[in-house]
Amino acid sequence: MTAPRVRVRSVSLFERPVTLRLPFRFGAATVTRCPQAFVLAVVEVDGRSVEGASAELMVPKWFDKNPALTHEQNFEQLRESLRAAREAYEGAGEQPSAHALAQSAGEPAIATSMARGLPRLAAQLGPAQLDKAVADAVLRATGQGWVDGLRAGLLGDPWSPQLPWARPDRVTLRHTVGLADRLTSADKGHDPQDGLPATLQDAIARYGLHHFKLKLSGQPEADIERLSRIASVLDASAGDYRVTLDGNETFADAQALGDFWRALVASPRVQTLLQRTLLLEQPLARRVALDQSLDGLGIAVPVILDESDDHDEVFERGIALGYRGISSKACKGIYRSLRSAARVAREPQRLLLSGEDLTCQAGLAVQQDTLLAASLGVTHIERNGHHYVDGFGIAPTQEARDFASAHAGFYDATAGRPHLAVRAGQLDLSSLHGPGFATAVFPRWDSLQTFH
């Protein structure tokens, strides 16, 4: 197959409010609600008009952590990024491939958003969502699924031919433990009484969890105390578990990070947990992360980049400073993930690609992001939307049923309404391999709020 020519005829932008059933705290931010953005693109694929779609939660205080901005101002930044992308992609004309379109329209869209004051990480969101929707349309037009379509070169990118594509039927779920999460029923805090797990202990029992992502606050004493408490729960309940640690940019510099790691290693209460730790994610603030070497800090696990990943040269710069991996996130763009995976494939014994998310929501967002990472060889992936949001939230009942019916292994309705189906700590991906990008159905567009 050859990559088809593409032209974006129209882009419609929507959102839906999402209320979290449990507060999610990471770094200095606590989130209880935020909108989910949806994109519907009408794309000419070799002259044939086809629709493609994508979705992403507009999480505050991740894309831009400026404490002076309110959550609503963060949401508006991300809407602005989507508007700039819509304008650029609609105006790009016919392009020889989906990847060529991303090159010709994506950078101008990012430049427009940055000129309006957005940091580059936020400016990337709009093009990332358009690229997902265009890829979905191309795959639908050609009758191919994500893995087979990219293996055949249908997006026209230079990395797909280099990759050892996987067509996974399952992936292990890595459960996030936020800084505000209750660990056991003895902990004070919010209990929504909705029949879903409200504590780490309950989630382990319900879902058979054995992989976990633990948030750090950047305050060594508090972090070590909380990790010790988490270790007690995992040691007692989670069997042969594994964890990753997420710094969320909370360490001011390499010296502070080194001091924390030495204190952690010296704490007897976390020794088993440390032996089971797979990686440390973005501990340093992005303003210094690519300027300070990790050499000499004595950190015994791979340190990877996440929030710093806002341009194509980041991974190579990070490798030179001692980083050994980077995250795949659909909100940063499918082509960024492909590029990173190709770099890891050159040194698979030394480098790694991890799968992380921003509480990806049931439906388009979680399906596309999960398949993206798993197809690139990621074997365990952070999936926490199912824990912090009750299924499909306020989506129409029929929309939730449509997704649950089309992707029966991925969802179940054991609590009386569709939720992500986590069995023995894993997700069943077999239904995501049909034509299109990981989805057989679309949201009910008339139930969403349009924004211009």
N, C-alpha and C positions, 0 to 999 in steps of 0.2 A: 504494500500500500504506500501511497504518497500522501503527504499532508495536504488537506484541501484548503482552497482559498477561503478567506473569511471576511465578512464585513458586518459590523454591528449596526443594525438598523434602528434599534431603540432600546433604551434601558429604563426600567421602572424601579423605583426605590420605595421600599416599605419598611415599617417597623412594627413591633408588637411589644408591649410592656411585659417584663418578666419580674415576678416577685419571688425571692428566695424563701424557701421554707425554713432555712437555717441561716444565720448571718455568716458570711464568709470573710475572714480576716486574713490578709496577706500583707507583709511589710507594715506600712503605717496606715493602710486603708482597710475599712470594713464596708462590705457591700451587702445591701439588703434588697436592692432592686436596680434594674437597669434595662434598657431596651435591647431587643434583638433586631438587627438589620437584615433585610431580605433583598435580593437582587433578582429581577426577571429580565433577561436579555433576549431580544429577538435578533437572531444572527443568520445572515446568509452564508450557507456553507456550500461552496461550489454552485451558487445560484439558487439553492433551495432554502426556504425560510424555516428555521427551527428555533424553538425556545430552549433556553438553558437557565439554570437557577443556582443560587448559593445563599448562604446565611451565616451570620456570625454575631455573637453577643458583643455589645459595645461596652466593654468593661471599663469602669473609671479607674484612674490611678495605676494603670499599667502602661498604656501607650505613652502617657505623659504624667509623670509623678510630681509635677509642680504643686506644692501644697497650697499655693495661692488660688488655684482653680477649684471651683466647686465641681461636684459630680456632673451636674447639668452642663457646665461648660465643657467638661471632657466629652460628654455625649455629643454636643454640638460640634466639637472638633472632628469627631469621626463621621458625623453627617456631612461635614464640609469636605472631608476626604472622598467620600462616596460621590458627592456632587461633582467634584473636580474630575474624578475618574469617568463619570457618565459623560461629561462634556468632551473629554479627550477621546474616549473610545467611540462615541458617536461621530466624531469629526475626523477619525483616522482614515476613512475610506477603505477600499478593498486592500487586503494584505495577503501575502502568499501563504501564511500559516497563522495559527493561533499564537505561537511564540513570537512571530514577527509583529503581530498586532500588539502583544505585550510590550515589546521593545519600542515600537513607534508611539504608543499612547501612554504607556505606564510612566516612563520618566517625565514627560511633560506634565502629567497629572500630579506626580509627586512634587515637581518643581512649583506648580501653581499653589498647592497646599502649603508648602514650606514658605512661599512668599507671603502667604496669609497668616504666618505665625505658627504653623503646626510643626512639631518635631518630626523628624523623618519616619520614625516608627509609626506614628499616627498617620502620616501622609501615605504610607504604604497600604493601609487597610483598604482604601477604595480600589486601587488597581488589583490587589489580591482577590477581592470579591468578584471583580469583573472577569479576571482570568479564570476563576473557577467556573463561573457561569458560561463563559465562552467554551471552555473545555467540555462542559456538560453538553452544550449544543452540538459541538463537533462529534462527540462520541455517539450521541443520539442519531445524528444524521447518517453516520456510517454503520450504525447497528453494533457498535463495539462497546465493551466494558472498559473500565479504567486500565486495568493491567494489560489486557490484550491490545487495546488501542495505543497505549504508550509504547508497548513493546514493538508495535508496527510503525511507530514514528508519526502518528497522526497529528500530534501537536507541533511537529517541526522543530522541536528543541534539540540542542546538541548533546544533551546528557543522557536521554533515554537509551540510545544505542549502547552506552557504556555500562549500563546498570544490570546487575544480576537480579532481574525482577522476580519477586515472590508473588504467588497467588494464594494468599493465606486463607484458610477457613476459620482460624481462630487467632485471637490475640489475648494476652493476659492484661487485665485491667489493673492499673496502679492507682490506688485510692488515696486521694489527698486528705491530709489532716491539717486543716487550717488552724490559725493561732487562736481562734475563738471556739473551736470545736470541743464539745464535751467528750471525754474519753470513756467514762463509765457513768452509770446512772447515779452515782454518788456526787458527781460534779453538778454544781449549780449552772443553770443556763436554760435556754429556750428549748422546750419540747413541744413540737406542733401537734402531737397526738393525732397523727394522720395515718397511722398504720405502717409507716416507713421508719427505718432505723434513725435514731436521733443521736446515737453515740458511736464512737469507734468500736467499742466492744459489740454493740448490736449489729453494726454493719458487717463485721467479721463473721458473726454467727449467721446472718441472713444470706450473705453473698459468697461465703467461702473464700474470703480475701487472703492473699498471701504476698502481695506487693503493695508498697505504700510510698507516698511522697509526703515528706514532713517539712512544713514551713518553718523557717527561722526568722527571728526578729532582729538579729544583729546585736542583741544584748546578751553577752556570753553567759552570765549567771542564770538569767531567766531561760535562755535556750537550753542550757545543760539540764536545768531542773525539769523543764517540760519534756525534753528527750528522755530523761530518766523515767518519767511517769509513763510515757508512750511505750518505752522498752518493756516496762513491767506488764503492760497489757498485751503486747505482741508476744513476749516470751511465754505468756500463759495461754494465749488463745490462737496464735497465727501459725503454728507449726514451723516449717522450714522457710521462714519469711525472708524477704529482701526489701530494702528501703533505698530511696534517694532523698537527698537533702536539697532544699531550695532556699537560697539566700535572698532572692528577690531584691538584689542591689542594696542590701541593708548594711554592708560593711563599707566604711568610708575609704579605706585604702588597704593595700596588701599587708601592711604591718598589723592592722586590726584583725584582718582575717587570719594571719599566722598566729597571733595571740589566742584567738578563739580556738583554732584547731589544736594547739598545744594543750589548752585547758580541757578540751573535749577528750583528747587522748589520755589525759591524766585522771579522768573521772572513772572510778571503778564501776559505777552503776550503768554505764553505757557500752561496756566492752563488747558484749554480744551483738548489740545493735551496730556498732562500728564495723565488726567483722562481716556484717551482712549488708553494708552500705555499698551501693553500686556507683554513685556519682554525686557530685556537688554542683548544683546549677546556679549560675550567675550570682556569685556572692558579692562582687564588687559593683559599685555604682557605675552606670554606663559612662559617666564623664571621665572616669579614671581607668576603667577596665581594660582598655586597649593601649594604655600608656605604662602600666606597671607589670613587671615580670612576676610570675608565680614561682620561679625557680628559687629554691632555698626555703620555701615555706614548710616543706615536709608533709604536704597533704598527700595521703596514701591512696586516694581514690581519684579518678579522672575529674577534673573541673571543666565544666562546659559553659558555653555562652548561650544566652537567650535574649534578653532585652537589648543587648548590644547589636544584635543581628539586624541592622537597618541598611546595609548596602553590601554589594557583592564581594568586597575585599575583606570583610570582617573575619571570616573563618581563617584565612591564611594569616592575617595579622595576629589572631588569637593563638594559632598553632606556634608561631614564632615566640610567643610570650609564655608558652607552657600549657595552654589549654589543649584538651584532648578530645573535644567533641562540641556539638552544637545541637540545638533543638529543631525539630520539624514542627511547624505550626502553620495551619492553613491561613491564619490571619496575617502571616508574613509573606504568603505567596507560594503557590505550587512550584514555580520555577526556582525559588530559593531553596526549597526542599530538595528538588532534583539536583541542583548544583551541589548542595552539601553532601547528598548521598553519593554522588560521583566522586567527590573528594575523599570521603571515607572509604569508598571501594578501592582506592589506590593504596591505602594503608590500613586494612581492616583489623590488624593485630594491635595497632596503636591508637586509632581514632574511632569514635563512635557517633552515631546519630540517635538522639533520643526522641521520644514522642511526648509532647506536652500539650496542654490545652488551657483555654480560658473559660472553664465551665461550659464547654460546648453543649448546646441544647438538643433535646430530642428532635429528630427530623433531619433536615438537610445538613446542619452544621456538624453534628456528631458523626453522621454517616460518612461525609466527605473527608473530614479530618482523620477519622480512624483508618479508613482505607488508604488514604495517602501515606500515612506513616507505616502501616503494616506492610504495604506493598513494597516499601523501600527497605524491608528487613528488620524493622523495629519489632521486637518480640513482646515488650510490655509497654503500655502507654497510659499516661495519666488521663483518666476519664472521671470527672467529678460532678458533671452537671446533674446526673441522676440522683446524687446525694443531696444537693442543695436546692434543687427545683423538683416539684412534684410532677413527674412525667412531662406531658406536653403543656403544662401550665394552663393558661386561659385559652389555648387554641380550641377551635370548635371540636366537639366530640367526634364528629365524622372525620375531621382531618386526622386526629390521633388514630382512629380506627383504620383509615386508609393506609397510613404508614405501617401500623401493626400488622395489617393483613398482607401488604406487599413485602414486608420484611419480617416474617413471622419468627425466625430464629433470633433476630436482633432485639425484638421486643417481646414482652409478655404482659398479660393482664391479670396476674395473680392477685393484685391488690384492688381489683375491680375496674381498673383503667390502665391503659398502656404505659409501660415503663421500660427503660433499658433492661434487657434480660442478662443478668450477671449470674453465671452458673459456675461453681467451683473456681471463682475468681477470674473467669474468662468470658469473652464475647464471641458469639457465633457470627462470622462475617460472610457466610456462604451466600446470603441473599443480596449482598452488595455488588456482586460481580456481573449483573445484567447490563444491558445497553445504557449508556449515560454514565455520569460520574456519581456512582454509589447510590443512586436513588431511582426507584421506579415510579414515584409519585411526587407531586408538588404540593405545597401548602394551599390552603383555600385563600386565594389572593384577595377575594372580596371581604375577608375578615380582618385584613391588615390595614394599618394606617399608612396612607401615602405621604411621603415628604418630598418637597421640591427643592 
